[in-house]
Amino acid sequence: MGTFAAHYDAATGSLRFEPADFGAIGGTSVGENALTVENNSTGVTARAIENTALAVGQINKYMGLLDPDSCTTDWNASTGILSFYSKIVNRSNLANNGAPYVYTDPVNYPPNTSFLGPFYMPITGFYPVSEQPNILVGMNTASGGINLTNSDADHNGWIDSIWPDFRYNPTAPYPHYDYTPFVPSGRMAPGDDTGCVVFMQFSLSVHESFTLYFDMLAVKESPLMPSTPQVTSHSNGDWVNDNIILSGDNCTPDGVVWVEGGQAAASTTCQADASYAVAVYLRSNSVNYLSVYQVVNGETSGAASLAINHDQIAPTVLGMSPANGDPTADPNANCVITFSEPMDPTTLTPDNLTFVDVQSGGTITDFVTSSADHSQAMIAPTGKPLTGGDVFECNALVGLLDRAGNALAETSTARFTTAGAATGQDVSPPRVLGLTPPDNAPGVSPDAVFTIDFDEPINPATIEGSVVDPDCDLDGVGLPTVFVFELNSCNDNPQPVVGTTTLDIFGTRATFTPSSLLKVNNCYGIVVTNCIADLTGNELPSRGQRTVAAYGSADFTYNTYNVFFTGTLDTQGPKLVHVSPAVGATDVHPTLFATMVFNEPLDPATVIGNNFFVTPFGETSRVPLTLTADTSLQVVTFEIAAPYAAATTYVPTTTGSATDLSGNPMLAPQTGRFTTSAADTVVPTVVSFSPSAGVQVADRCPMLDIYFSEPMNVHTLNQSTIRLIEVATGLARPTVFEISDDAMHVRLIANSSLGNGAWKIQVSKTVATPPFAGVEDRAALTLNSDASSTFTVSADITPPTVLGVVPSARGRMYQNGSVLVFFSEEMDKSTLTAANLFVNLCNPIVYAAGDGTYAIVNCINQWGTGNDTITIKTSVRDFGNVSANQSCEAEQGQAVKKDEKSNFTVDTGIDAVKPTVSSLSDVYPQDRTVSMANNVVPSVTFSEAIDPRTVFGNSIFLLDEAGNRVSVRLSLSIDARKVSLTPLSPLGSGNFTIIASTAIRDLGGGNPYDGAGGEQTPVADILKTCFATDSGPCP
């Protein structure tokens, strides 16, 4: 349908499409050279329609019958990716009457013409040609991408692809974009368009202007054209593990039926009964976008389109919980199995997933459920709680199939022993790790959903649906254990928000989905009551009792109570602001987990393998992995099942189908690119323990920490390989595991208080049960040796103290502010209540840190103005118990010696100002500083106090030159403004990058960090600074 030019202007970030006019783009000779790559446009015109009302040079002065339009462009400075978002429009609905449109060739290109697929736009050339290798590092066309310095790395005769591939002709040496999937009927009538989709993407080393040329290919509908063949087998979206026979009917006898889009074009002769069957060789382990058409007497029909997913990779089990060899499994636990890819749900049955009582040999499987994408399965046994001290097995059998029909590579078994009376029972309550939207958040979209993260699996009977527990619903009005409601400070007649709560397959993330939109520009509360329990029955601690006007002034008790403020409907999709390893990184460790950071929370239901994946460069086969979204929902981690191949280039991709919590998709797909180093041969070690060996700990409820030399395989960090053992009895104590984001630090928390005497943390190289491997790194290398630390426990006799309060004494805050209290040690969170942290001008709600080292006091509605005092009463106690085998949160720890008071002033007004990093000097070391000492402690200082709930390993972190996370200990200054990242071992030689995301929020009003400041060259929506411990320079 003609040759077109796309002109990109880097200064304005705009893309302009027009029929190719070589003389207007720097001279005929340059234009002709640009088109020598390939030109299929001979004899046709892209100037089928002229708009007489426009002057020459104006956009859409000349148009094709099928005409490209630019929707928008996206330049991502963080990834160096430029995206063109475009569509195809059938312009032939425009009237040929000179007012203002005139058809230049109405005989061959008449008004009211329909077009049939396939719809292809092959690239034919670049301008300026001489700058092409310097400006364009790589390109993907959402179909066939090219790398200009090495365009055929896999030597398959095709341009390398770094995006799902819609090739027009596998023998053609140029990439193209296929719009056919966006014309579901296969026919574009006059006035139809494809809708806006990603047309092309480029990885740019220099953000400069350029022009590219392409042809528009389609089939013009005419009375002479043959009918479009119908496909009866296979179906669009099918998964297969072999080549296929594509069959159908509605072809013309003796005509030739063609199939394109597979390994090679295939054809067959249409039979006398108008049927056909053609063998199609598919591209291995790839999505094959097939077009089926026929040619009869030189006339081409339209094409039927379908996508066939080819997959010959056998699925594997990545992990099982409880873990194999676990000696103290929870008697109430279900067995959760994680697979390397989504499975065929019809095979996720009790026949293939069994829960066995080893003593009796009987199968006790009750039912099997799976996650939304079927990559995880849960086996629930009958008769819980299981008998303590008995041995059980979970089995995943080879009858399990993936979507393509590949059987599980091998049977996987986890054999474990349930905790009995001798090892101590689980008496520790669960904890809320995070809630989205965060507390005090402004501008929440009225169509948002809410997520709650817990530290252990929750009993679904205490949270799912709209379950009511009278122990928390004190007036019997039907308050669910999770509820959202309008606050009376913004509403004369506040109402409840009707909705439903669901749990994920692991039982650790709950989602509350409102039945209707929230009001715009309003204020709301969300309550997580203390009647939510873990699988053993331990309930969340109560923080106090409150009244809710939206339920007729009913009384309730709560654990977590957040307030938030809606704005207008969110219509902006999430944006990728950082990818690690950095685009183009080399010497990347083969076990590194790639991460993507976004400027706002994602809907966790869209963090799935169809939307996020990793491929070897030049291929479309996907690397087996699992995906995790952190508690802020702004960081997605690609957890590979096995190390990457050495010295190989990989491409992490997000397709653009991931959405925010309001359902808005990303503007465009995004990719990264990195190259691995040699294979990992260095065995991991235990760097240190806390408490260290020989230490006497005056605390029956100590926090126990283990630090490793490198990131470990989290599936091997469990109660089988890491045990807390009472030396006198040799028995293991059940513990809760907290694993850091970088998988280099494990914290153990005993399920009950420890007795006096010697205890040992044991980290094992091997275990006694198959497959016998103990703690491993991500390369499956086991520890160099067993490691342990033996320490002595005695009663705690030291009272806790208050380290500081924000606002500080005689400090000031606005009415939507919060008061932050720091303690000298971990505290009993059941004592951090509104009654024990008392203020005068506010009906307070209290949030306690997961480890109890701080508490935040907030208002249900706005704080009253004037002078106020916070009183921390002597009933506040530390995390402990005077007796053994008891809960550490039973108000039995050491108490604060005396009431602590701090005065502050509440000013009239609302804090709506986002925190910033005010200057280059607020980041240490300053951006692009070189020759720093290797014991440097990086830090970021913000313009105001920061909410410590938003300071965690995925909101602020340190990367080395290859993109590896540096293991650091995060700390917040007493004024809550300065975040320090203390490396756990001296830094090596090279460049290091400090990253801080917009997940960080201020204490004063829940406003997100704006990502500004601290950088020599500003990067939007994220802080990204560099320093070097050698002479550098930083990139």
N, C-alpha and C positions, 0 to 999 in steps of 0.2 A: 504493500500500500504506500510505499515511498520511503525516502530516507529523511530522517529528522536529526536535528542537532539539539543537544541539551547543554546550555551554558550555565556554569556555576560561578557565582560571584561571591568570593570569600568575604569581601568587606561587608556585604549586606546579608550574607547567609541565604541568598535566594537562588532558585533554579528557574530557568526560562527555557521552555520548549518551543521550537519553531521548525518549519520545514528547512532542510539544509540549504544554506545560501553561502557558498564557499567564498565568493568574492567579498562578502561582508564580514568574513571572519579572518582577515589577514591575507587574503590573496588566493587566487584560484589554484596556484601550484601547491600551496600548503594544504588546502582542502582536498585536492586530488590525492596528494600523498597520504593524507589521513585515511582515505577510503580504499587504499590499495590492500589493506588487510583482508578484506572480503566485502563484496558488494552484491547483494541480491536484489537491488532496487532498479536495475536497468529496465527501462521501458514503462515505468509507472511514475506517478506523480504524487507528491505529498501536498501539492497545492490545489486540491480538488475544489476548495471553496475559498472565495475571497470576500472579506468584509469591507465593502466600499466606504464605510464610515470611518475607517481607521487609516492612518498614514503608514507608509512603508516603514518598517522597523518596529511598529507597535506589536505587542503580543496579540496573537490570534488575528493578525491581518490576513494571513494565509493559514488554512487548516486542511487536514486530510479528512476523508470520510470517516476513517478511524483515526482519532487524533489523541495524542497524549496530553495530559494536563498535570501540572505540579500541584500537589496538595500542600506540602510543607517540607522543610529540610531540618535536619538535626545534626549539629556539630557537637560531638562529645569530646571536650578537651581532655577529660580524664583518660579515655581509652584511645583517643586519636581516630575515632570512627566517625565518618560522615555518612549520613543516611538520606536518601532521596525517597520521599513518600509521594506516590503518583497514582494516576488512574488512566484508563483508556475510555474515551467517550465516542459513541457513534453519532457523528455530527449530521448525518444525512436527514435528520428531521427538520433541519433549517430550510425555510422556504426559498426557492430559487426565483425571487421576484425583484432583486436589485434593491431591496429595502430592508437591510443593507446587503444581503448575501447574493452572490453570483457564483454559479457552478462553472468552472473553467473547462470541463470536459463532460457535459451531461450525458453524452452517449455511453461512454465507458464507465463513468463514475456518476450515476444519476442520483437524484434525491430519493429518499425513502428506500434505501438499500439495507438489507440485513446481512450480517456476516456470521459465518460459522467457524468454530474452532478447528484446529488449535490456533491460539493467539500468541505469537512469538515476537520478541523484540531482540534480535541478535545485535551485539555490539560490532561495529565495523571499523572504528578508528578513534584516535585521540588527537587533540590539538592542545598545546603544541607537542609534537612528536618528540622533540629533543629533550623535553623536560619530563617525559612520562616515567622513566625509571627513577628519577630523583624525587618527584612529588608523590607518586602512588606506590606505597610499599606493597600493598595488596588490595585486592578488590573482591567483593562477593556481590552477586547480583540477585541474592535470595534464590539463586538457581545454580549457576556455575561460576565459581569465583576464580580469579587468577592472581598469582603472585608474579610480579613482573620481572623479578630478578631470577626466578627459577620456576617457570610456569608449568613444569611437568615433573615434580619431585618424585612421584610414584611411577613414572615411566610407563604409563598406560596409554599414551597417545592422546590423552585428553588434557585440557586445561585443568589445573587443580581446583577442586571445589572446597570451600570452607563454609558451605551452607547447604541445606537440603537442595537437591539438584533436580532441575526441570530441563534437562538437555533436549534441544530440538533434534539434533542429529549427532550421534556419538562419533562420527568421523569428521565433524566440522571443527576446525581449530579455533573456535571463538566461543566465548560464553554468551548466554542470552537469558532473558527473563521470559517465563511462561505465565501469562495471565489466564490460561485456560481454566485452572481450578476456581477462578473467581467469576466464571460464567457458568453456573451450575447447569443451566439448560443447554449449554453448548451453542446458543444462538444469541447474538446481540441485535436486537431490533433497533430501528431508528430512535435516538434519544436515550438508549440504555448506556450505562457505564459500569465498570467493574468495581467501583468503590475504591477508596484510597488504600493502597497496600505499599509495602516497602518495595521500591523499584530496584535500587542498587545501593550498595554500601562500599565504602572505600576506607582503607587504613592509610592515613596520610602521615608522612614524616614532616611535611610542611603544609600548613593550612593556606593554600593558594587557589586562585581561580583556574579553571580549565574547562574545556569543551570536549564532549564525546559525541560520536555519531552512531546511529543504529538504524536498522531497517524495521519496518512494521510489516509482519506477515500474518495473513489470515485468508480464509476462503470466502470469496464474495458469493452470496446466494444468487442463484439464477434458475430459470425454469428448466435448463438443460442438465443441471447437476444431479448426480445420483443420490439416492437416499442415504442417510447416515446409518451405518450398521448398529445394531443393538447388541449389547453384551449381556448374556444370560449367566455366564460363569467365567470368571470370579466376580465378587462384589467389591465395590469401592471400600477401601479401608481394610481389606482382608490381610491377615498375617499368614505367611507361608514359610516353609523351610526348604523349599526346592524350587526348581523351575516349574512353570505352569503351562497348562493348555488353556488358552483363552478361547471361549466358544460363544456363539451367538447366532443371530439371524438378521433378516431384513437387509441382506446384501443382494446384489444383482448377479444372477448366475453367469459364470465365466469372468466376472469382474475380479480384480485383485484387491484383497483385503490386507491392509498394512497395519502393523502395530509398532509404534515408536516409543522410546523412553526407557527401554530395558538395556541389557548389555549390548544389543545390536538390533537394528531394525529387522522385523520379521514379516513375512508375507505368506499368503496362501490363496488359492483360487476358490471363489465362492461356488458352492455346490448347486446342483439343479433345484434342490428344495429351498434355496435362498439361505442356507445355513453355512457356517464356516467353523473351523477349529484350527488354531494356529499355535505352534509351540513357541513360547516366549522365554528366552534366556534372560534372567533377571540379574541386575547388579547385586552382588552378594552383600548381605547385612546392611541394606540400604532401603530407603523409600523409593520405589519406582513409580513415576508419574506417567502413566501410559495413555497414549492417544490412539484411537482405533478409527480408521477411515477406509474408504475404498476408492479405487480409480477404475472408471469404466469409459472406454473409448477416449482416453485422454482427459476426461473430466473428473475432478476431485470432489468427493463429498465432504460434508462436515465431519467432525470427529466426536466420537464418544470418549469421555475421559474418566479415568479411575486411578486411584492410588493403591498400589500393592506393596505391603511391607515385607521385605525378605529378611529372615533371621535364621541363622544356623548355629547360633551360640547357645550352648546348653546353660540353663539357669543354675545358680549355686545358692547355697545358704550363706549369708554374710554373718549372721549372728543369731543366737537363741538366748532367751531369758525366761527362767533362770539359766545360768551358764552351766556348761558341762563341768561336773566336779564340785559344784557349790555345796558346801557342807551345812549351810544355815539358810536354806531357801525359805521364803515366807510360805507358811502352810495355806495361806489364802490366795497365793499368786496364781495367775493364769500363765500359760506358756505363750510367749510372743516370738514369732519367727520372722526374720527379715531376709528377703530374697534379693538377688542381684538385679532383678527386673520384674515388671508386672507379670503375674501368672494368669493362666486360664481359670476364671473363677469357678467353672464347673468341676475342676479337679481339686479345689480347696474344700475337701470333704473329710469327715471322720475316718473314711477308709484310707486316706493318704496322709492324714495328720492325726497322730494318735498320742494319747496320754496314758501311760501304763504304770500300774503299781507293780514294781519289780518283785516285791516279796510274794505277792499272790499270783503274779503273771497275768492279772486281769486288766483289760482295757477299761478306763474310766472316763473316756471322752464324753462330754456332754454335748457341746456344740462348737462349731467353728465359725468365726466371722473374719472378715478381711477389711483392709483399709480401702479408701475410695479408689485408688489406682491398682489395688490387688498386689502390691509389692510387699505387704506384711499380712500375716495371718495370726489369729489368736485362738488357742485351744483352751477351752474352759472345762475343767474336770468336774465331775459330780461329787457331791458329798463334802464340800468344803466347810470348815477347814480340814485339810488333809492331816493324817496322823503324824504328830511330831516324831522326828527321829527315823522315819521310814524313807526308803529309797524309791524314787520315781524316775520315769523317762518321758521325754517328749521326742517324737520321731517325725521327721519329714521324709516320706518315702518316694521312690523313683516313679511312682504313678502320677506324681505332680508334673504338670506340663506348663510351659509358657504359652503365650498367645499364638505362637507359630507352631506349636505342637512338639517342641523340643522337650525331652524328659529331663528331670532334675539330674545333674551330673552324677550324684551318688546320694545314698541315704545319709541323712544327718541326724545325729542323736545327741541329746543333752541328758546326762544322768546326774541327778542331784539328790541331796538329802534335806528333808525339811527340818527346820529348827525345832528342838524339843525343850523340855523344861530345864535340862542340864545346861544348855547353851544360852538360856535367857530368851524371853519372848520380846516381840516388838511392842514397846510401850511408848514409842516416840510419835508425836503427832506429825502430820504432813505439814508442808510449808507452801505458801504462795510465792513463786519466784518472780512472777511478772504479770502485769495486766495491761492490755491495750484496748482503748487509749490509756495513756498514763495519767496519773493523778494531776488534776489542775489543768489538763490539756485544753488549750483554746482552739477554736476553729475546726472542731471535729465535724466531719460531713454528716448530714442527717441520714444518709443511707449506710452508715458504718455498721460493721459487726464487731463483736467484742471477744477477745481471747484471754484465757486465764491459764497460766503455766504453773504446774505443781512439781515438787521435787520427787514424788513417787506416785505410783498408780493409785487412782481414786476409785472407790466403790461406786459404780454407775448408779446404783439404787439411791445414792444420796445426792445426786446432782442432775442426772439426765431428765429431759422433758421439762416439767415445771413442778418437780417434787417438793412437797411441803413437809417440814419437820416441826412438830409442836414445841419441841424444846427451844427452838429459835423464834418461831412464830408465836410470841407470847400471848397475843390476844386472839389467836385462832381465826385470823381474817384471810388465811390462804397465802401467806408470803412464801414464795419459793426459796430454796436455798441459794439461788442466784437470781437477783432481780434488779431491774433498771427502772428509774422513775424520774418524774419532773420534780425539781426542787421548788419549794414554796417561795424562795427569794426571788424567783423570776416568774412565778405563776400565781395568780389569785386562786385558781382551782387546780392544783397540781394533780396529774393523773399517772397511774402506773403505765409502763411500757410493756405491752404483751409480747412475749417471745418464747423461744425454746432453746434449751441448752443441750448440747451434744458433747460426747467425749471421743477423742481419737482412739486408734487401735491400741496405743500404749497406755491409755488411761491417764496421761499426764498433761494433756492440753484440752481444755474445754472451750467451746465456742457458743456464745449467746447470740442468736440471730433474731432481731426484732421482726414482728409480723408486719409492721408498716414503718414508714419514714418517721424519724424524729422531727421535731419542730426546728425551724431555722432560728439562729440567733437566740438560743435558749440555754438553760443550765439544767444539768441532770446529775443524778448519782447512780452508781452501780455498787451493789453490796454482794459480797461473798460471805455467807454466814458461817459461823463456827460449827454448824451441824454437818458439814461435809467431812467425810471420813475416808481413811485409807482402807485397804483390803482387810486389814486386821480389825478395824473398827475404831482406831484412834482418830478423834476428831480434831479439826483445826482449833487452836486456842482461841478463846473469846477475848476480844479487846474491849468489850463493854456493852452497854445497852443504850439504844437510841429509839427515837420516835420518827415515823415517816408519815408526813401529811398526805401523801398521795394514796395511802391505804387507810384513810380515816383516822390518822394520828395513832396508828397501831405501834406497839412496842416490839422490838426485836433485839437479838444479840448478834454480833458480827465479828468477823475476823479481819476482813479487808473492806474498806469503804472509800471509794474514789469518787471525786467530783470532776466533771468536765463540762465544756461549753461548746455548743454547736455553732457553726457558721452557716454559710450557704452551701449548696450542693457542690461537692468536689467533682470537677469535670476533667481534671488534669491527671494523666497517667503517671505512674512511678518512673523515675529516671535512674539509670545506672550511673553512679558517680565514682566508683572505684572497682577495678578488677585486679585480683592478685593471683598469680604473679603478674607483673606489669606487662603490657603488650610488648612483645619483642624480647622478653627476658630470656637469657640463656643460662646454662649451668644451674637449672632448677632441679632440686632434689627429686628423684623419681617417686618419692612417697608423699610429696606435698599435696595438701588438699587445697585446690583452688577455691577462691571465695569471690563473691560479688556483693558490693555494698550499694544500697539504694537510698534515695533521698526521703523515702517515706515507707511505712509498713506495707508489706505485701499480704494479700489474702493467702493464708497457708494452704488452702485447698488448691491453689494454682501453682504451688511449688512442687511440681511433679516432673517425672522423666520426659514427658512430651514437651515440656516448656524449658527445661534446663538439661543440658547434656554436654559431654566432651567427646570430640572426635579427633583421630589422628589427622594432621594436616594433609590435604589431598585425598581424603577418604570420607565416606559418610557412615561407616560403621561406628557404633557408639561404645564408649568405654563403660564397662559395668560399674555402677556406683549407686550410692544412696544419697539423698538430699536432705539437708536439715535447714530449718529456718530458726534463728535464735529468738530469744524472748522479746526482742524489740521488733521482730519480723522484718528487719531491714538488712540482715546479712544472710545470704544463702551460701552454704558450704557444700562442695562437691566431694563427698567421701568415697574415694575410689576403693574397689574391692581388692585390688592387687596393685603393686607398683606399676607405674608407667614404664614402657620400654626405655632403655638408656639411649641417649643421643637421638631423641625423636621429638618432632614438633607436634604439639597438640593445640587444639582450639576449644576452649570452653565457650558455650553458646547459651544465650537466653533468647527464645524465639520471638518475644514480644507479646506472647499470649498471657504471661503472668499479669495479674491485676493487683491494684491496691484494695484496701478494705471496702471501697465504694464500688468496686467492679470495673474501674477504669483500666484499660490495658496500657502497656507501654506504647510509646509513640512508634518505636521501631525495634527490631531485633538488634542485639549487640553481641559482639564476639571479642575474645581475647586471643592471645597467641604466645606460646612459650616453648622453649626447647629444653629437654631434660639433660642432666649430666650423666656420668657413668653410674652403673648400678650401685646400690648401697651395699657395702660389705662391712660396715662398722657396727659391731654389736652394741646394743644399748646397755647403760649402767644406771644404777641408782646413785644419784648425786648426793642426796642428803635425806635425813629423816627429821621430823620434829614431832615429839621430843627426840633428841639424839640419844644414843646409847649411854646408859649409866645415869641419866638424869632422874632426880626425884621430883615428881609432879604433884604439887599440892592441889589436886583437882580431881574429883571423881568423874567428871564429865569433860575430859580434855578433847580438843580438836587435834586430830592426828594427821600429819601431812607427809607425803612422799613426793620427792622431786626426781624426775628422770632426765637423762642427758639429751633426749630427743623426743619428738612426738611418738606416742605409742599407739598400738592398735587397741581402741577402746573396748572392742569385743573381748579382749583378753584381760581387761581390768575388772575383776569381779571377785566374789567371795570364795571362788575356787583357787585363785592364784594369789590373792592378797587377803591375809587373815589377821585378825586381832585375837591373840591367844592368851588365855590365863595360864601362866607358867606352872602354877601349882597343880592344876587339873589337866592341862594339855588341851582343854576344850576351846573351840573358837566361839567368839561372841558375834552375833549378827550386827552388821553395821550398814549404815547408809553411805553410799559412795557419791562424792561430788567430784566430777572430772572437769578440769579447766578447758577452756575453749581451744587451747593449743595442744591438749592431750599430753602435757608434760608434768602435770601436777594432779595428784589425787588426794582428796581429803576424806578421811574416815570419821564418821560420827557414830559412836556406839548406840545401839537401840535402847540401852538402859545404863544407869550409873555403874561404874566399875568398883570392885571391892579393893580393899587395901592389899598391897603386895606387888609382885612383879608381873608385868604384862609385856608381850612381845608383838611387834608388827613384823609379820613374815611375808616377804615377797619371793615367789617361787619361780625358778627357772623351768621346772617340770612339775606335773601333777600326777597323781596315782591312777587316774582314770583316762581312757582313750579320749581324745588323741594325744594325751600326755604332755603336750606343749604347755608351758606356763606363760608368763608375761612376755609379749612380743612387741617389737616395733612394727611399723607399717610395712616393712619389707619382709615380715615373718621371721626376723632374726630374734632369737630368744636372748634373755639376759646373759651376761658373761658368767654369772654365778648367782646362787641364792643370796638374798640380802635381808638383813633383819636389824631391828633396834629394840633392845630390852630396856625398859624403864620401870620405875617404881611409883605406885600411886598411893597417896595419902589424902586425908580430908583437907578441904579448902578452909583456911581460917582468915583469909584476907578479904576485907569488904571491897566492893567495886567503888569507883569514883566517877564523877562527871568531869570529862576532859574539857568540854566547851559547849557553848550554845550559840546558834545563829538564828536571829540577829544577836550580836554580842551585847554585853551589858550596855544599856542606854542606846542601843542601836535602833534602827527604824526599818519598817517594811510597809507595803501597801495591803489593802484589805483582802486581796486574794493570795497573800503570802502564806508561808508555812514556817514553823519553828523547828529547827533541827537540833537534836541533843546527841552529843558524842559521849560514849562510855569507855572506860579503861579496859574492858574485857567483854567477852560474850555474855549476854544477859538472858535471863529467863523471860521469854517473850510473853508468857501468860501474865507477867507482872507489868508489862509495858502497856498500860491501859489509860483510858481517859481519866479515870479516877486517880491514878497515880502520877499522871503528868498533867497537872491542873493549870488552867488559865481562866481569866475572869471575863474577857470580852468575846468569848467564842464558845459555841457548843461543839466541843472538840471531837475529832476522830483521830486515832493514832495508828500509824503504820510502823511496824517493827522490822528492822533489817533481818535477813535470813539467819545471820549468825548473832543477831541481837546486839551488835556493837554500836548501833545508833537507832534512834526513833525519830519519827517526823509527826508533828502535831499540826493538823489542818482543821479547817472549819467546814461544817456541813454547808453552811451558807457563808456569806462574806463576814470577815472579822469586823467587830465593832471598832470604832476609832477612839484614839486616846492612848493613855498609858496603861500598859498591861504587865503582868508578871507571870512567868511560868514557874511552877513549883514541882520539883522532882522529889517525890515523897520517899520516906524510909521503907515503904512497903515494896519498892523496886528491888529486885534480887538478881543475882547473877545466875548463870546457867550451871546448875549443880544440884546435889542432893547429899544430905549427911549420911544416907544409908546406901547400901549396894543394891543393884538390880531393881532400881526404881527409876521413874521418869525424871529426867533432868529439868523438866519444866512443870514442876508441881509446887512451886512457891516454897522450896526447901533449900534454896541456895543462900549465899551470904547477902545481907541487905546493905543498901547504902547507909552510911553512918548517921547522917542527919539530912533533914530537908534542905535541898539545894534550890536557891531562887535566882532568877535572872530577870531584870526589868528591860522593857523595850517599848517603843512607841509605834502605834499603827496610824499611818497617814491616810487621809481620805483619797480614794482613787484606786485604780486597777493597774497592776503591772502588766503591760502588753508589749514590753520591749524585749526583743530577743537578745540573749547573751552573745557577746562577740569576743574575739581575741583582738584586743585593741591595737596592738603594734607588733612589729617584728620581734621586739625584745620580750614579748610575753610568751614566746616559745623558746625553750632552752634545749639544746643549742639553737641559735638562730638559724633560719633557713639558709642553706648552702654554706654553712661553716665547715671548715676542714680541719684536719689534724687535732681532733678531739681525743682526750685520754680514753682508754678502753674501759675505765670504770665510771664513765659519765652516767648521771641519772637524768634522763630527759624529763621535761615537764612542760605542761601547758597551763597558763594562767588566764582565766576568763574574767570578763568585765564585772561579773557579779557572782553571788553564791550559786553553786550548782547542786541540783537534786542528786544525792549519792545513789539513789536507785537507778539512775541512768548512766552511772559510771561503771562499766564492766568490760570484760575482755573483747567484746565485739563492737563496743562504741568508741573505744580509744585503744590503740595498739601500736606496736613497733615491728617493722619489717626489716629484714636484712636485704642485701643487694639482690639476691635471687628470689625474693618474695616470700621467704620463710618467716613465720611468726617467731619473734624473739620472746623467750619466756621471761615475763616481767611480773613484779608484784605491784599492783595498783594501790595508790593511797591518795586520800583527799586531805588537804590542809584543814586546820581547825576552823578557818574562816570559810571553808568550802569553795574556795575559788581556784586553788591550784591542784592539778592532778599530776602526780609523779609516777613515772614508769621505771621502777628499779629493776634492772636486769638481774637475774638470779645467778649469772656467772659473767665474767668480763666479756665485753664485746670483742669480736674479731676485727680484722682489718677490712675496710671497705665502706660502702655507703649504707646509710640507714634512713628509713622513712617513718615519720610519725604520722599516723592517721587518726583523725577525730571526726566522727559522723554527726549528723543532725539528730541522732537518737539521744544525744546529750541535751538535757533541758535545765532551765534555771529553777531555783527553789522558790523564787518570788512569785511566779505565776504559771509555771509549767510551760513556758515558751521555749521552743526548740532552738538550739544553737543555729545561727544562720550560715555557718560554714565560712564566714569571712575572717580576714585578718591573718597575720602571721606568716604570709607567703610573699616571696619576692615577686612571683608571677601568680596572681590570684587564680584559684580554681573554684568554680561555683559549687555550692552545696556540700562542701567537705573541706576539712583542713588536711593538707598534704605537704609536709615540709621534709627537707633532707639535710642530713649532716654526714660527715665522713670522719672515720678514725684514722684515715691515711691522708695523703695529699689530694685525694679526690680526682677530678671535680665531681660534684653532683650532676646528674643528667639534667 
